[in-house]
Amino acid sequence: MGDLTLICRASDGLPLVETWEDRMAPTSINKETNDHTRVTQTIKMQARMICRKLPQNSTKCSIVEGDMCYHYIIEDGVCYLTVTTSTYPKKMVFLFLAELCTAFSKELCTQLGSQSVAQVLITITKPYSFMTFDRTIQKIKAGFKDPNSTKALNMINTSLNEVTNIMRRNIDEILQRGENLEDIGRMADGLKAETQRFKTSSKILASQNFLDKYLLQIITALLFLFCLYLVFRRSK
């Protein structure tokens, strides 16, 4: 379920948070080969390009390419996109995206106050500003891993969401809005560098989060050790 999940600003595709797992390539591709890496990189690049070329006339859409599907919803100027196999139940996908939307909206309000989501989005200039939200994404995904579970079936039966009218498009229709599919090939070389920057940014954010959480305890412990040192010196 949702091997790649990306939340971005709908107006320009600025990524806010992104998570992925290395299972994304079609099962027909050997994970030990370069083909797997190439296909995985292509899926990531296409997802980011879709976010930069979102059609203005659809807030829910499933974009098909081969045996993979890129599903997204747009709410309050935020796009929530996930990539699944084409066999994964569409209703489950959009239940997942709706739950993700609710959780992220709450996260925005918690971090940035009572402003509207639209007001908050305008102020964001740095990509991947909400990487700590990836833990919430993983928790939500856990409830959607098995579409045949009793919990999943109950969610489908009780949901009022209707998916029959969700637009279904071919990926070429999206990616060729102003750019040719050949652009993917020209941009692929930059994907590794972008991925590395993303990983570095994630580590920095994780370190900052750790310091914010434990800095006071660390300072207290150091002061305690220093006091012990002074007492020990005087006792000599």
C-alpha positions as CSV (number, residue, x, y, z in Angstrom):
1,M,0.0,0.0,0.0
2,G,1.4,3.4,-1.0
3,D,5.0,2.5,-1.4
4,L,5.6,6.1,-2.4
5,T,3.6,8.8,-0.6
6,L,4.2,12.5,-1.4
7,I,2.5,15.6,0.0
8,C,3.1,18.8,-1.9
9,R,1.8,22.3,-2.4
10,A,-0.7,22.0,-5.3
11,S,0.1,25.4,-6.9
12,D,3.7,24.6,-7.7
13,G,4.5,21.1,-6.6
14,L,6.7,22.1,-3.7
15,P,7.3,18.9,-1.7
16,L,6.4,19.1,2.0
17,V,7.0,15.5,3.0
18,E,7.8,12.3,1.1
19,T,8.2,8.7,2.1
20,W,9.0,5.6,0.1
21,E,9.9,2.0,0.3
22,D,12.1,0.0,-2.1
23,R,9.2,-2.3,-3.1
24,M,7.8,0.1,-5.7
25,A,9.1,-1.5,-8.9
26,P,6.8,-4.0,-10.6
27,T,7.1,-7.5,-9.4
28,S,8.4,-8.7,-12.8
29,I,11.6,-6.7,-12.2
30,N,14.4,-8.4,-10.2
31,K,15.3,-6.2,-7.2
32,E,19.0,-7.1,-7.5
33,T,19.4,-5.6,-11.0
34,N,20.0,-2.1,-12.2
35,D,16.6,-2.3,-13.9
36,H,14.9,-2.2,-10.5
37,T,16.9,1.0,-9.5
38,R,16.1,2.6,-12.8
39,V,12.3,1.8,-12.6
40,T,12.1,3.0,-9.0
41,Q,13.9,6.3,-9.8
42,T,11.5,6.8,-12.8
43,I,8.5,6.2,-10.5
44,K,9.7,8.8,-8.1
45,M,10.5,11.3,-10.8
46,Q,7.1,10.9,-12.5
47,A,5.4,11.4,-9.1
48,R,7.2,14.7,-8.6
49,M,6.5,15.8,-12.2
50,I,2.8,15.0,-11.7
51,C,2.8,17.2,-8.6
52,R,4.2,20.1,-10.7
53,K,1.6,19.6,-13.5
54,L,-1.6,19.0,-11.6
55,P,-4.7,19.6,-13.8
56,Q,-6.9,22.4,-12.5
57,N,-10.1,20.7,-13.3
58,S,-9.8,17.6,-11.1
59,T,-9.3,17.3,-7.3
60,K,-9.3,13.5,-7.4
61,C,-7.5,11.4,-10.0
62,S,-6.0,8.0,-10.7
63,I,-3.2,8.2,-13.3
64,V,-2.3,4.9,-14.9
65,E,1.1,3.8,-16.2
66,G,1.6,0.1,-16.9
67,D,0.8,-1.9,-13.7
68,M,1.3,1.1,-11.5
69,C,-1.2,3.8,-10.5
70,Y,-0.6,7.3,-9.2
71,H,-3.6,8.4,-7.1
72,Y,-4.0,11.9,-5.7
73,I,-6.5,14.2,-4.0
74,I,-6.2,18.0,-3.6
75,E,-7.6,19.7,-0.5
76,D,-7.1,23.3,0.7
77,G,-4.3,23.7,-1.8
78,V,-2.4,20.6,-0.7
79,C,-1.9,17.6,-3.0
80,Y,-1.8,14.1,-1.4
81,L,-0.3,11.5,-3.8
82,T,0.4,7.9,-3.4
83,V,1.6,5.2,-5.8
84,T,0.2,1.6,-5.8
85,T,-0.1,-1.3,-8.0
86,S,-3.0,-1.1,-10.4
87,T,-4.7,-4.1,-8.6
88,Y,-4.9,-2.4,-5.3
89,P,-8.6,-1.4,-4.5
90,K,-9.2,2.2,-5.5
91,K,-11.6,2.8,-2.7
92,M,-9.0,1.8,-0.1
93,V,-6.5,4.2,-1.8
94,F,-8.8,7.2,-1.5
95,L,-9.7,6.3,2.1
96,F,-6.0,6.3,2.9
97,L,-5.5,9.7,1.2
98,A,-8.6,11.2,3.0
99,E,-7.2,10.0,6.3
100,L,-3.8,11.4,5.4
101,C,-5.4,14.7,4.5
102,T,-7.2,15.0,7.9
103,A,-4.0,14.1,9.8
104,F,-1.8,16.6,7.9
105,S,-4.3,19.4,8.3
106,K,-4.2,18.9,12.0
107,E,-0.4,18.8,11.9
108,L,-0.3,22.2,10.1
109,C,-2.6,23.7,12.7
110,T,-0.6,22.3,15.6
111,Q,2.8,23.5,14.3
112,L,1.7,26.8,12.8
113,G,-1.2,28.0,14.8
114,S,-4.8,28.6,13.9
115,Q,-4.2,30.1,10.5
116,S,-6.0,28.6,7.5
117,V,-4.1,26.0,5.5
118,A,-4.0,28.4,2.6
119,Q,-2.4,31.1,4.7
120,V,0.2,28.7,6.0
121,L,1.1,27.3,2.5
122,I,2.0,30.8,1.2
123,T,4.7,31.2,3.9
124,I,6.5,27.9,3.2
125,T,9.6,28.3,1.1
126,K,11.8,25.3,2.1
127,P,11.1,21.9,0.5
128,Y,10.5,18.9,2.9
129,S,9.6,21.2,5.8
130,F,7.4,18.6,7.4
131,M,9.6,15.5,7.3
132,T,8.8,14.6,10.9
133,F,5.2,13.9,9.6
134,D,6.6,10.7,7.9
135,R,6.1,8.8,11.1
136,T,2.4,9.6,11.0
137,I,2.2,8.5,7.4
138,Q,3.7,5.1,8.3
139,K,1.2,4.6,11.1
140,I,-1.7,5.4,8.8
141,K,-0.3,3.1,6.1
142,A,-0.1,0.2,8.5
143,G,-3.9,0.1,8.6
144,F,-4.1,-0.2,4.8
145,K,-1.4,-2.8,4.0
146,D,-3.9,-5.7,3.6
147,P,-6.9,-4.7,1.5
148,N,-8.5,-8.1,2.3
149,S,-8.4,-7.8,6.1
150,T,-11.6,-7.6,8.1
151,K,-10.7,-4.0,9.2
152,A,-10.2,-3.0,5.6
153,L,-13.4,-4.5,4.4
154,N,-15.3,-2.8,7.2
155,M,-13.8,0.5,6.3
156,I,-14.9,0.1,2.7
157,N,-18.4,-0.9,3.7
158,T,-18.9,2.0,6.1
159,S,-17.3,4.6,3.9
160,L,-19.5,7.1,2.2
161,N,-16.8,8.1,-0.3
162,E,-17.7,7.4,-3.9
163,V,-14.9,6.5,-6.2
164,T,-16.7,5.6,-9.4
165,N,-16.6,9.1,-10.8
166,I,-12.9,9.8,-10.0
167,M,-11.1,10.8,-13.1
168,R,-8.9,8.1,-14.6
169,R,-6.1,9.3,-16.9
170,N,-3.0,8.0,-18.7
171,I,0.2,9.3,-17.4
172,D,1.1,10.7,-20.8
173,E,-1.8,13.2,-20.6
174,I,-0.3,14.6,-17.4
175,L,3.4,14.6,-18.1
176,Q,3.1,16.0,-21.6
177,R,1.5,19.2,-20.3
178,G,4.3,21.6,-21.4
179,E,7.0,18.9,-21.3
180,N,7.8,15.8,-23.3
181,L,8.3,12.4,-21.7
182,E,11.9,12.6,-22.9
183,D,12.3,15.2,-20.1
184,I,12.2,12.4,-17.6
185,G,15.3,10.9,-19.1
186,R,17.1,14.2,-19.1
187,M,16.1,14.8,-15.4
188,A,16.9,11.3,-14.2
189,D,20.5,12.1,-13.7
190,G,19.5,14.7,-11.2
191,L,17.4,12.3,-9.2
192,K,20.2,10.7,-7.3
193,A,21.6,14.1,-6.2
194,E,18.1,15.2,-5.2
195,T,17.5,12.0,-3.2
196,Q,20.9,12.5,-1.5
197,R,19.9,16.1,-0.5
198,F,16.6,14.7,0.7
199,K,18.3,12.1,2.9
200,T,20.8,14.7,4.3
201,S,17.9,17.1,5.1
202,S,16.0,14.3,6.9
203,K,19.1,13.5,9.0
204,I,19.5,17.2,9.9
205,L,15.8,17.5,10.8
206,A,16.1,14.3,12.9
207,S,19.1,15.7,14.8
208,Q,17.3,19.0,15.4
209,N,14.3,17.2,16.7
210,F,16.5,15.1,19.0
211,L,18.2,18.3,20.4
212,D,14.9,20.1,20.9
213,K,13.6,17.1,22.8
214,Y,16.6,16.3,25.0
215,L,18.8,19.4,25.1
216,L,17.6,20.4,28.6
217,Q,18.3,16.9,30.0
218,I,21.7,16.9,28.4
219,I,22.7,20.3,29.9
220,T,21.4,19.2,33.3
221,A,23.4,16.0,33.2
222,L,26.6,17.9,32.1
223,L,26.1,20.4,35.0
224,F,25.7,17.6,37.4
225,L,28.8,15.9,36.2
226,F,30.7,19.2,36.5
227,C,29.5,19.7,40.0
228,L,30.7,16.2,40.9
229,Y,34.1,17.0,39.4
230,L,34.4,20.1,41.5
231,V,33.4,18.3,44.7
232,F,35.9,15.5,43.9
233,R,38.7,18.1,43.4
234,R,38.0,19.9,46.6
235,S,37.9,16.6,48.6
236,K,41.5,16.0,47.5
